Amino acid sequence: MKKIKVGIIGFGTVGRGLALTLHEQKETLLKRTGAEFELSTVADIAIDSLPEQFSDVNLTKNADDIFNDPEIDIVVELIGGIEPAKTFILKAIENGKHVVTANKALLSIHGKEIFDSAVTHNVEVGFEASVGGGMPIIKSLKEGLVANKINYIKGIMNGTANYILSQMTDHGTPFDEVLAKAQELGFAEADPTYDVEGIDTAHKLAILMTIAYGLDVKLDNITVEGISSIEPIDIEYARKFGYRIKLLAISRNHGDHVEARVHPTMVPENHMLATINGAFNGILINGDTVNDVLLYGQGAGMMPTGSAVAADVVDIGRNILADAVNRVPALSYLPENITQPTITPMHDLVCPYYFRVTAFDKPGVLSTITGIFGKHDISISSMIQPGQDANEPVHIVFRTHRASEGAVEKAIKELDSHDVCTAPTVKIRLLNPE
């Protein structure tokens, strides 16, 4: 019976999840593959012992013990961050080891270098867990949808941000209070910047776009806005218009250019993505052959992410057994066919918008505001103007037809400089109708 030996660098939450998955599913994997997947060595500088069921596993504080072990077939990097993760992965590859990682930040910045090195040394790099936790989104794009031209990707890819927006929507709680609760429950990190400011989502979108379009998309190609400025009042107005606010990753393939953006988006309440709440993720992909495909599930957590890492380990193990390493290119496209992207400039984006304008409720104010919108070719679809004391500023809320981002920015600049407005204008993009 063939053994596939695995070494793990980093025995944190996901590392433990992978170890438990390989241990608990040992017999199932044997029946499905004909091989035994054996955890051989764990490298972690922060722990002095492993759980009892892993008493026969080597524990070291030196990752070189894994790279230099000729019996280890697959190295799993689960420490996260850029360094030393990048150095470890490249060293494993150079030592002829296959690699599995969940490190979306690293791949969205240095992915090309890592994948090129893997091709040079004829080893595989698996990264299913880098996007979507337990959802098989990478495999779906690489294999299940291989015969499709991908038209667009839209998704909720960060459970922390989605949990916060869901709580704000359902209970009207301000952002800061929900964030504190999320940290208390363990849904948010002590430093939540990557989650709430959209950076984590952008890392994931870069990876999916590369696979979907055969383009070398990096984090720097993506326009990113977070949710920390979203207020309950805008969530309530969104509800009145029939929308829910979600932090979406959006990419659309225009052929000669592609959209790449992450930002709060008003989604129609009857849309599939509007129904995904709490800490769950959902990714909607449209292919020209298959039409819409929605994957929904837990985007993080020990066992869901451990499941995704284990899937990569088993895929690579199967290829080793069949002598078919690199049967499927890591990024779906052959390396020589991956090209540089042309990203749609944000000022060329065209979509509907939501505006909340704060002004004194006096004669002529509304006509002034709508006149500025009209001057910049922004057509109003609907409006809400609550009654209030004429001596106090009021919120006038607009929903528009499709307008260009460039025109919107000019209109907002003119509005905010006008003496009728008493606070900066709030702008939220609406999801483009298909």
Rosetta blueprint (number, residue, H / E / L):
1 M L
2 K E
3 K E
4 I E
5 K E
6 V E
7 G E
8 I E
9 I E
10 G L
11 F L
12 G L
13 T H
14 V H
15 G H
16 R H
17 G H
18 L H
19 A H
20 L H
21 T H
22 L H
23 H H
24 E H
25 Q L
26 K H
27 E H
28 T H
29 L H
30 L H
31 K H
32 R H
33 T H
34 G L
35 A E
36 E E
37 F E
38 E E
39 L E
40 S E
41 T E
42 V E
43 A E
44 D L
45 I L
46 A L
47 I L
48 D L
49 S L
50 L L
51 P L
52 E H
53 Q H
54 F H
55 S L
56 D L
57 V L
58 N E
59 L E
60 T E
61 K L
62 N L
63 A L
64 D H
65 D H
66 I H
67 F H
68 N L
69 D L
70 P L
71 E L
72 I L
73 D L
74 I E
75 V E
76 V E
77 E E
78 L L
79 I L
80 G L
81 G L
82 I L
83 E L
84 P L
85 A H
86 K H
87 T H
88 F H
89 I H
90 L H
91 K H
92 A H
93 I H
94 E H
95 N L
96 G L
97 K L
98 H E
99 V E
100 V E
101 T E
102 A L
103 N L
104 K H
105 A H
106 L H
107 L H
108 S H
109 I H
110 H H
111 G H
112 K H
113 E H
114 I H
115 F H
116 D H
117 S H
118 A H
119 V H
120 T H
121 H L
122 N L
123 V L
124 E L
125 V E
126 G E
127 F L
128 E H
129 A H
130 S H
131 V L
132 G L
133 G L
134 G L
135 M L
136 P L
137 I H
138 I H
139 K H
140 S H
141 L H
142 K H
143 E H
144 G H
145 L L
146 V L
147 A L
148 N L
149 K L
150 I E
151 N E
152 Y E
153 I E
154 K E
155 G E
156 I E
157 M L
158 N L
159 G H
160 T H
161 A H
162 N H
163 Y H
164 I H
165 L H
166 S H
167 Q H
168 M H
169 T H
170 D H
171 H H
172 G L
173 T L
174 P L
175 F H
176 D H
177 E H
178 V H
179 L H
180 A H
181 K H
182 A H
183 Q H
184 E H
185 L H
186 G L
187 F L
188 A L
189 E L
190 A L
191 D L
192 P L
193 T H
194 Y H
195 D H
196 V H
197 E L
198 G L
199 I H
200 D H
201 T H
202 A H
203 H H
204 K H
205 L H
206 A H
207 I H
208 L H
209 M H
210 T H
211 I H
212 A H
213 Y H
214 G L
215 L E
216 D L
217 V L
218 K L
219 L H
220 D H
221 N H
222 I L
223 T E
224 V E
225 E L
226 G L
227 I L
228 S L
229 S L
230 I L
231 E L
232 P H
233 I H
234 D H
235 I H
236 E H
237 Y H
238 A H
239 R H
240 K H
241 F H
242 G L
243 Y E
244 R E
245 I E
246 K E
247 L E
248 L E
249 A E
250 I E
251 S E
252 R E
253 N E
254 H L
255 G L
256 D L
257 H L
258 V E
259 E L
260 A L
261 R E
262 V E
263 H E
264 P E
265 T E
266 M E
267 V E
268 P E
269 E L
270 N L
271 H L
272 M H
273 L H
274 A H
275 T H
276 I L
277 N L
278 G L
279 A L
280 F E
281 N E
282 G E
283 I E
284 L E
285 I E
286 N E
287 G E
288 D L
289 T L
290 V L
291 N E
292 D E
293 V E
294 L E
295 L E
296 Y E
297 G E
298 Q E
299 G L
300 A L
301 G L
302 M H
303 M H
304 P H
305 T H
306 G H
307 S H
308 A H
309 V H
310 A H
311 A H
312 D H
313 V H
314 V H
315 D H
316 I H
317 G H
318 R H
319 N H
320 I H
321 L H
322 A L
323 D L
324 A L
325 V L
326 N L
327 R L
328 V L
329 P L
330 A L
331 L L
332 S L
333 Y L
334 L L
335 P H
336 E H
337 N H
338 I L
339 T E
340 Q L
341 P L
342 T L
343 I E
344 T L
345 P L
346 M H
347 H H
348 D H
349 L L
350 V E
351 C E
352 P L
353 Y E
354 Y E
355 F E
356 R E
357 V E
358 T E
359 A E
360 F E
361 D L
362 K L
363 P L
364 G L
365 V H
366 L H
367 S H
368 T H
369 I H
370 T H
371 G H
372 I H
373 F H
374 G H
375 K H
376 H L
377 D L
378 I L
379 S L
380 I E
381 S E
382 S E
383 M E
384 I E
385 Q L
386 P L
387 G L
388 Q L
389 D L
390 A L
391 N L
392 E L
393 P E
394 V E
395 H E
396 I E
397 V E
398 F E
399 R E
400 T E
401 H L
402 R L
403 A E
404 S E
405 E H
406 G H
407 A H
408 V H
409 E H
410 K H
411 A H
412 I H
413 K H
414 E H
415 L H
416 D H
417 S H
418 H L
419 D L
420 V L
421 C E
422 T E
423 A E
424 P E
425 T E
426 V E
427 K E
428 I E
429 R E
430 L E
431 L L
432 N L
433 P L
434 E L
